[in-house]
Amino acid sequence: MRLMKKNITDIDSIISIAQDAGKAILSVYNNKNFKIQIKSDNSPITEADLISNEIITNGLKKVSSIPIVSEEAYVEYAK
């Protein structure tokens, strides 16, 4: 039963992290003046991508010690 209670708490935390990231994304896109850069692989990355990645990775680090793999974790921009 203890494990089940911990999992429910984690799920609530993860939902909260996702909601916070979603709010941040909408805030950037509603501004309509957001920055878009090009990564070294020629794919776009927006300010919203970077902000939401930070919110999600920082939030998940507080909930779990499982390593996080993220597309935006290491960003190398083309010159």
N, C-alpha and C positions, 0 to 999 in steps of 0.2 A: 504494500500500500504506500509506503514511503516513496518508492520509485515513481509510482503513478502521480503522486502529488507534485514531485519535482518536475516531471514532464509537463504537467498542466501549467505550472508556473513558467517554464521555459517557453511553451507555446504562447502564452499571454505576452511574454517579453518579446518574442519574435514578431508577433502581430503588431505590437507597439512600435518596434523598430521599422517595420515595413510601412506603417502609417506615417511615421515621422519622415521617412525618406520620400514617400509620396507627396506629403505636404511641401517638402523642400523642392521637389521637382516642379510641382505646380507653381510655386512661388517664382521660380526662375523663368518658366515658360510664360507665365502671365505678365512678366515684365516686358516681354517681346524685344528686349535689348540684350539677349544673352549671347555669350561668346561661344564660337565654334572654332575648334582648332583641328589640325590634322595630325594624326599619329604617324609614326614611322612606317606603318603598313598601309598608309594612305586612307585609313578609315577615319571618320569624324569622331570627335569627342566634344561634348558640350559641357558647359559649366554645371548643368544639372547632373550629368554623368558623374563628375568628380565629387560634387557635394553629396549626392545620394550614396556613392560608394563609401565615402568617409563615414556617413551616418550608419550605414549597414555594417561595415567592417568593425567600427568602434563598438557598436551595439552588440554584435555577435561575440566579440572578444570578452565582453562582460558576462555573457551567458554561458559560454562554452570555451573549453581549451582546444577544441578541434581546430586544426589549421584551416585557414580560409584561402581559397583560390578565387581570385577576382580578375576579370578582364582589365580593370582599371588600376589594379594594385601596383603595377609597375608601368608607368607611362613614359614612353620615349617619343618625343615629338620630332617630326621631320623638320629640317631646316629650310 
